[in-house]
């Protein structure tokens, strides 16, 4: 399998498509739930190739969205690259739990906004655990996932102690300068 096919699999699973029951040596048929839509996905894919273009167009038709929307959504979801399939499938629920914990701020699902530290690969080819952190000035969030998608999420509200741009800052430094 190619990396781009892995990315496509992450996207399709994230959007609710059902994976092939019995993939063949050349690829497999994905099913869009609640419809007759089938999507043939070859094992070997090249972004921009004729197969790729047809796949993106067919996804857009099945999901009743534009090709641009498919590509944009796929770009966000494939930011999850480097993850195992189980980590990528678990990621949205961990982010959703963080967002339920702090309703007044939106923790982004797009992993490009996160700092990710990868664990050493213990068993070559099986993936690596990850420790992802997000900081936006109001909250600090952390998601830790093992290769199987099990993990934990944490969120903290930040309390600023000193901010030199804040005229009402009451820390010791600002009191001395006043």
Phi, psi and omega per residue, in radians:
X1 nan 2.573 3.128
X2 -1.640 2.823 3.116
X3 -1.060 -0.689 -3.122
X4 -1.165 -0.590 3.080
X5 -1.180 -0.652 3.069
X6 -1.088 -0.733 3.100
X7 -1.068 -0.778 3.135
X8 -1.085 -0.705 3.108
X9 -1.067 -0.731 3.105
X10 -1.066 -0.793 3.125
X11 -1.057 -0.897 -3.075
X12 -1.063 -0.787 3.127
X13 -1.111 -0.688 3.127
X14 -1.137 -0.441 -3.136
X15 -1.701 0.081 3.045
X16 1.639 0.038 3.096
X17 -1.133 2.590 3.135
X18 -1.678 2.228 -3.079
X19 -1.203 2.834 3.133
X20 -1.025 2.367 3.091
X21 -1.197 -0.755 -3.139
X22 -2.377 1.502 3.124
X23 -1.116 2.511 3.110
X24 -1.657 -3.074 -3.107
X25 -1.222 -0.387 -3.133
X26 -1.712 -0.242 -3.108
X27 2.675 -2.717 -3.122
X28 -2.760 2.913 3.129
X29 -1.803 2.101 3.057
X30 -1.616 2.535 -3.138
X31 -2.020 2.402 3.046
X32 -1.554 2.115 -3.027
X33 -1.042 2.493 3.097
X34 1.279 0.297 -3.141
X35 -2.600 3.088 3.075
X36 -1.659 0.095 -3.096
X37 -1.162 2.227 3.055
X38 -2.132 2.484 -3.122
X39 -2.205 1.872 3.089
X40 -1.308 2.211 -3.136
X41 -2.172 1.955 3.118
X42 -1.273 2.726 3.109
X43 -1.174 -0.567 -3.136
X44 -1.840 2.062 -3.120
X45 -2.279 2.609 3.046
X46 -2.260 2.175 3.107
X47 -1.057 2.293 -3.130
X48 1.571 -0.219 3.108
X49 -1.262 2.982 -3.088
X50 -1.101 -0.699 3.091
X51 -1.061 -0.770 -3.104
X52 -1.049 -0.833 -3.115
X53 -1.042 -0.782 3.140
X54 -1.135 -0.667 3.133
X55 -1.122 -0.835 -3.130
X56 -1.093 -0.732 3.118
X57 -1.111 -0.712 -3.135
X58 -1.194 -0.674 3.070
X59 -1.058 -0.794 -3.138
X60 -1.030 -0.765 3.117
X61 -1.108 -0.811 -3.094
X62 -1.134 -0.698 -3.084
X63 -1.554 -0.038 3.122
X64 1.000 0.811 3.078
X65 -2.355 3.028 -3.120
X66 -1.437 2.810 3.071
X67 -1.048 -0.692 3.126
X68 -1.067 -0.725 3.116
X69 -1.126 -0.681 3.098
X70 -1.080 -0.855 -3.107
X71 -1.104 -0.691 3.123
X72 -1.137 -0.829 3.141
X73 -1.109 -0.714 3.136
X74 -1.130 -0.653 3.126
X75 -1.099 -0.741 3.124
X76 -1.164 -0.807 -3.070
X77 -1.219 -0.574 -3.113
X78 -1.421 0.025 2.916
X79 -1.110 -0.209 3.133
X80 -1.428 0.189 -3.132
X81 -1.069 2.607 -3.081
X82 1.696 -0.356 3.110
X83 -1.443 2.721 2.962
X84 -1.277 2.888 3.112
X85 -1.020 -0.682 -3.127
X86 -1.193 -0.676 3.080
X87 -1.112 -0.801 -3.128
X88 -1.099 -0.651 3.118
X89 -1.227 -0.582 -3.110
X90 -1.405 -0.507 -3.033
X91 -0.867 -0.896 -3.091
X92 -1.030 -0.617 -3.141
X93 -1.232 -0.654 3.098
X94 -1.121 -0.730 3.107
X95 -1.144 -0.726 3.132
X96 -1.055 -0.704 3.112
X97 -1.122 -0.681 3.079
X98 -1.082 -0.756 -3.127
X99 -1.187 -0.510 3.047
X100 -1.258 -0.517 -3.127
X101 -1.256 -0.634 3.129
X102 -2.204 1.614 -3.058
X103 -1.225 -0.397 -3.032
X104 -1.485 -0.038 3.075
X105 -2.477 2.537 -3.138
X106 -1.770 2.001 3.035
X107 -1.424 2.156 -3.048
X108 -1.252 2.519 3.072
X109 -1.392 -0.514 -3.113
X110 -1.110 2.005 -3.038
X111 -1.170 -0.232 3.115
X112 -1.136 -0.331 3.097
X113 -1.531 -0.043 -3.088
X114 -1.838 2.680 2.977
X115 -1.673 2.145 -3.059
X116 -2.029 2.240 3.041
X117 -1.952 2.156 -3.124
X118 -1.650 2.409 3.048
X119 -1.256 2.872 3.012
X120 -1.127 2.543 3.098
X121 -1.390 1.958 -3.075
X122 -1.335 -0.773 3.122
X123 -2.089 1.853 -3.062
X124 -0.870 2.324 3.119
X125 1.536 -0.102 -3.098
X126 -1.723 -0.081 -3.125
X127 1.719 3.118 -3.109
X128 -2.332 2.584 3.026
X129 -1.220 2.817 3.141
X130 -2.390 2.672 3.061
X131 -2.250 1.829 -3.086
X132 -1.868 2.336 3.119
X133 -2.201 2.557 3.123
X134 -2.300 2.347 3.137
X135 -2.427 2.195 -3.136
X136 -2.202 0.154 -3.131
X137 1.724 -0.344 3.090
X138 -1.987 -0.615 3.140
X139 -2.370 2.723 2.968
X140 -2.092 2.178 -3.136
X141 -2.159 2.624 -3.132
X142 -2.478 2.367 3.013
X143 -2.207 2.223 3.087
X144 -2.043 2.186 -3.136
X145 -2.261 2.390 2.984
X146 -1.482 3.127 -3.069
X147 -1.130 -0.324 -3.116
X148 -1.634 0.028 3.124
X149 1.533 0.113 3.071
X150 -1.581 2.531 -3.137
X151 3.123 -2.651 -3.111
X152 -2.570 2.764 3.058
X153 -2.263 2.566 3.136
X154 -2.469 2.609 3.079
X155 -2.512 2.472 3.120
X156 -2.266 2.467 3.031
X157 -1.535 2.319 -3.109
X158 -1.521 2.397 3.034
X159 -2.036 1.923 -3.085
X160 -1.268 2.328 3.141
X161 -1.640 -0.677 -3.131
X162 -2.480 2.358 3.038
X163 -2.525 1.803 -3.040
X164 -1.096 -0.396 3.124
X165 -1.435 -0.162 -3.114
X166 -1.621 1.991 -3.104
X167 -1.144 -0.356 -3.113
X168 -1.751 0.201 3.132
X169 -1.071 2.297 -3.056
X170 -1.972 0.389 3.135
X171 -1.282 2.958 -3.115
X172 -1.039 -0.701 -3.124
X173 -1.086 -0.825 -3.107
X174 -1.221 -0.576 3.081
X175 -1.113 -0.718 3.133
X176 -1.137 -0.657 -3.093
X177 -1.371 -0.288 -3.094
X178 -1.356 nan nan
